[in-house]
């Protein structure tokens, strides 16, 4: 779950950084660090990624174990 969340955050940062650097250059990337909206967006992405990672983990491990236990009966 942690690895999936971190991979999502890395992907978000990589895409955002690539887009900003290609469109605005180095000065725009420096201005992005000073922006007030970036921490809020990164927290929102972290929340969504965490929820989906948790959902994936529950479906993958807990629901799989329940079906295996029912088959063992």
Backbone bond lengths (Angstrom), bond angles and torsions (degrees), N, CA, C in turn:
res aa  C-N    CA-C-N  psi(-1)  N-CA   C-N-CA  omega(-1)  CA-C   N-CA-C  phi
1 X - - - 1.443 - - 1.523 109.81 -
2 X 1.294 117.03 -42.93 1.459 120.93 -179.36 1.529 110.25 -66.50
3 X 1.320 116.16 -41.25 1.469 119.84 -179.16 1.525 110.80 -64.44
4 X 1.328 117.23 -39.16 1.457 120.55 179.09 1.523 111.18 -65.84
5 X 1.323 117.06 -41.13 1.458 120.98 177.85 1.520 111.16 -64.81
6 X 1.322 117.13 -45.18 1.462 120.04 179.55 1.518 112.01 -65.79
7 X 1.325 117.06 -37.20 1.460 119.92 177.37 1.526 111.06 -64.79
8 X 1.320 117.07 -38.14 1.460 120.61 177.34 1.516 111.09 -65.90
9 X 1.325 117.09 -43.64 1.465 119.88 178.29 1.527 111.54 -64.96
10 X 1.320 116.96 -39.08 1.462 120.15 176.63 1.520 110.37 -62.94
11 X 1.321 116.86 -44.03 1.462 120.59 179.26 1.524 111.84 -62.95
12 X 1.333 116.83 -41.86 1.463 120.70 177.41 1.526 110.89 -61.85
13 X 1.314 116.91 -46.34 1.466 120.18 179.50 1.515 112.61 -65.29
14 X 1.307 116.22 -38.99 1.458 119.92 179.59 1.524 110.80 -65.71
15 X 1.336 116.62 -44.83 1.469 119.72 179.43 1.524 111.64 -65.64
16 X 1.325 117.37 -43.45 1.456 120.80 179.85 1.523 110.87 -64.58
17 X 1.316 116.64 -45.14 1.458 120.20 179.54 1.515 112.56 -64.82
18 X 1.310 117.37 -40.74 1.462 120.49 178.11 1.523 111.33 -64.44
19 X 1.324 116.52 -44.10 1.456 120.38 179.83 1.526 111.47 -63.29
20 X 1.322 116.78 -45.48 1.464 120.43 -178.36 1.522 110.39 -65.94
21 X 1.309 117.36 -42.71 1.462 119.49 -178.63 1.522 111.52 -67.40
22 X 1.345 117.36 -37.93 1.466 119.33 -179.81 1.520 112.32 -71.15
23 X 1.322 117.37 -33.76 1.462 119.47 -176.86 1.515 113.42 -90.57
24 X 1.322 118.09 -33.30 1.462 118.90 -173.26 1.501 115.38 -120.21
25 X 1.298 118.83 -16.44 1.450 121.19 -179.58 1.515 112.53 87.35
26 X 1.309 115.00 -170.54 1.463 121.46 -174.17 1.523 112.02 -67.34
27 X 1.310 117.90 -36.43 1.462 120.35 -178.97 1.522 110.89 -65.07
28 X 1.294 116.83 -38.76 1.470 120.29 178.29 1.528 110.98 -67.23
29 X 1.320 117.06 -35.42 1.461 120.41 176.97 1.528 111.01 -65.47
30 X 1.323 117.02 -37.71 1.469 120.65 176.95 1.521 109.87 -66.45
31 X 1.330 117.13 -41.30 1.470 120.14 178.44 1.528 111.40 -65.97
32 X 1.313 116.72 -28.27 1.460 119.90 179.25 1.525 111.51 -65.39
33 X 1.329 116.25 -34.06 1.467 119.77 177.46 1.517 111.85 -62.93
34 X 1.314 116.91 -31.33 1.464 121.59 -176.87 1.520 113.04 -88.64
35 X 1.319 117.53 -3.91 1.462 120.23 -176.27 1.526 110.51 -69.99
36 X 1.329 114.95 154.54 1.466 119.61 179.75 1.522 111.88 -91.32
37 X 1.319 118.76 -17.62 1.458 121.49 -176.37 1.517 113.33 -86.26
38 X 1.322 118.27 -22.50 1.464 120.28 -175.11 1.534 113.57 -63.52
39 X 1.336 119.60 -43.58 1.480 117.61 177.40 1.528 113.07 -62.05
40 X 1.319 116.91 -35.86 1.460 119.94 179.24 1.525 111.22 -68.22
41 X 1.318 116.66 -40.43 1.464 119.92 179.29 1.526 110.40 -67.75
42 X 1.325 116.45 -41.35 1.466 118.47 179.97 1.523 111.33 -66.23
43 X 1.325 118.06 -35.79 1.461 120.54 176.09 1.526 111.21 -66.80
44 X 1.331 116.86 -38.47 1.462 120.05 177.75 1.530 110.84 -65.53
45 X 1.329 116.54 -42.15 1.467 120.01 177.91 1.520 109.95 -64.12
46 X 1.335 117.38 -40.06 1.460 121.29 178.67 1.533 110.55 -63.00
47 X 1.317 117.06 -41.89 1.459 120.72 179.44 1.532 110.92 -63.46
48 X 1.314 116.65 -48.34 1.465 120.35 -179.50 1.527 110.88 -63.79
49 X 1.336 116.90 -43.45 1.471 120.62 179.26 1.522 110.76 -63.60
50 X 1.314 117.39 -39.92 1.459 121.06 178.29 1.518 112.57 -64.71
51 X 1.332 116.29 -40.83 1.461 119.67 178.79 1.527 111.28 -65.86
52 X 1.323 116.99 -43.61 1.460 119.07 178.53 1.523 111.85 -68.31
53 X 1.321 117.61 -35.70 1.465 120.31 177.31 1.529 110.45 -65.96
54 X 1.322 116.60 -39.91 1.462 120.27 177.57 1.527 110.49 -64.93
55 X 1.323 116.34 -44.02 1.463 120.53 178.67 1.526 110.83 -61.50
56 X 1.317 116.78 -43.21 1.455 120.97 178.27 1.528 110.75 -62.05
57 X 1.332 116.21 -43.84 1.461 120.11 -179.03 1.525 111.59 -63.94
58 X 1.318 116.91 -41.56 1.466 120.15 179.25 1.514 109.87 -63.75
59 X 1.317 116.81 -45.98 1.472 118.99 179.81 1.517 111.91 -65.66
60 X 1.294 116.77 -37.76 1.466 120.97 -174.49 1.524 111.40 -73.58
61 X 1.319 117.16 -45.94 1.461 119.83 -170.48 1.526 113.22 -101.79
62 X 1.305 119.04 -45.46 1.462 120.28 -174.45 1.521 110.98 -77.50
63 X 1.344 117.58 -48.90 1.463 119.09 -179.26 1.520 111.27 -67.89
64 X 1.318 117.56 -32.56 1.464 120.42 176.84 1.519 110.07 -64.64
65 X 1.324 116.85 -42.20 1.470 120.33 179.89 1.525 111.20 -66.24
66 X 1.319 117.99 -35.61 1.468 120.10 178.51 1.524 110.85 -64.48
67 X 1.324 116.03 -43.08 1.479 117.94 -179.73 1.525 110.61 -68.22
68 X 1.310 117.82 -34.79 1.469 120.20 177.79 1.531 110.46 -67.63
69 X 1.315 117.57 -37.00 1.453 121.07 178.85 1.525 110.91 -68.34
70 X 1.347 116.81 -37.25 1.451 119.00 177.87 1.519 111.77 -67.85
71 X 1.337 117.41 -34.37 1.468 121.38 177.92 1.520 111.35 -70.93
72 X 1.328 116.92 -27.51 1.473 120.38 -177.52 1.527 111.31 -77.22
73 X 1.320 118.50 -18.58 1.478 121.42 -177.49 1.491 112.91 -69.91
